[in-house]
Amino acid sequence: MTKVSVFLIAAALIAGMAGCPPIPLPSQNLEIWTWYDLDGVRDNLDGNYTLMNDLNLTTAGYTELAGPAANEGKGWQPIGSWDAEFTGTFDGQGYEIRDLFINRPGEDDVGLFGDVEQSGVVKNTGVTNAIVIGQDRVGSLAGLNEGTVSNSYSSSSVTGISHHYHVGGLVGANGGTVTNSYSAGSVTGGEWMGGLVGTSVGTVSNSSSSSSVTSDGDLIGGLVGVSEGTVTNSYSTGNVTGNLGVGGLVGANGHGNPGTVSNSYSTGSVTGDEYVGGLVGGNTYEGSTVSNSYSTGSVAGNLSVGGLVGGNEGTVTNSYSTGSVAGNSSVGGLVGTNVGTVSDSFWDTETSGQSSSDGGTGKNTTEMQEIITFLDAGWNITTVALNQTNPAYIWNIVNNVTYPFLSWQPV
């Protein structure tokens, strides 16, 4: 997705010449106070910007630029496009962009930012109470991110058009890095769709989603719809509904290229038709891996339904599931269908309602809460007291009290 753009920057006037102030250079910090200021970012796409306060429906410029009546009912025009990307830095300083309205069902690269290029940075920014509707590459903060999105969040409604792709609560398509970010709204319609990121060939780390994710399309995930990159130290808690390739955390881990899911978990309920998993719907690309991860949500589907992974062609290791599992064919407590490798992984035979799995080892609830079960499997795990963690180990457990949990999790 890398593109090359050339921007002509006018030379700054000498300060004080003819009594006029100098034209700001991109390296200077440009302050955003109103919607008019924010709209001006598109005229200098490689500038450095700082949001100085919340922007909402009472802020100057909302009606003309960001409200339902703006641009003949289309609302906000995204900053940056496929052939004119945002290459600068936008620092929200923890302030929020509120009440944003975008209704562009026939357009791609839809969000507050349309396209953030490799050198672009968007950080410390919240998008709340927004309504965002687009076609392909749709997210509340960015339709397409090839740069860095960090310490940002969304609590908004994002809708993609049926049978179109790359729809996420925060970012539609990610070719760069999304880190320390979260979403907490709703994501509907479309395919290749996730609560935080629709599709990712980059990195998603230290991030989460509690968004509800609902579609009748394929490759739907609570955090990421399709990942051909890395998902690590992340989690999802929202409920997920889709058709084929539906996962509590990731719909498809690997799709044309392998993906990696590690040190992550999901707790929301998952409903679909085929390749439905509590954590990953399909780990269905050779070389794709799921490790040191778990799921606890209920899983229901028709074919290839698993408490952790619906269908596996890659590698699953040091992971477990405890959620109830229901389906009609190829149903497993841990994995529904497996032609790959599953090792040192477990499911709870009591809570899942499943006595068998196409890979993994079934244990009763008592055994699933005993450290010896996991030590014998070579896990990097240690016992801790209740409400405490030991970050020197990947896994912690309160022996005979809890299931294993990741040491980075808050307690």
Secondary structure, DSSP 8 states (H G I E B T S, - for coil): --------------TTGGG------TTSEEEE-SHHHHHGGGGSTT-EEEE-S-B-TTSTTHHHHTSTTGGGGTB---B-BTTB-B-SEEE-TT-EEES-EEE-TT-SSBSSEEEE-TT-EEES-EEEEEEEEESSSEESSEEEESSEEES-EEEEEEEE-TT-EEEESSEEEESSEEES-EE-SEEESSEEEESSEEEESSEEES-EE--EEE-SSSSEESSEEEESSEEES-EE-S-EE-SEEEESSEEEE-SSS--EEES-EE-S-EE-SEEEESSEEEE-STT-EEES-EE-S-EE-SEEEESSEEEESSEEES-EE-S-EE-SEEEESSEEEESSEEES-EEEHHHH--S--SSSEEE-HHHHT-HHHHHTTT--EEE--TT---TTSSEEE-TTTS--EETTS--
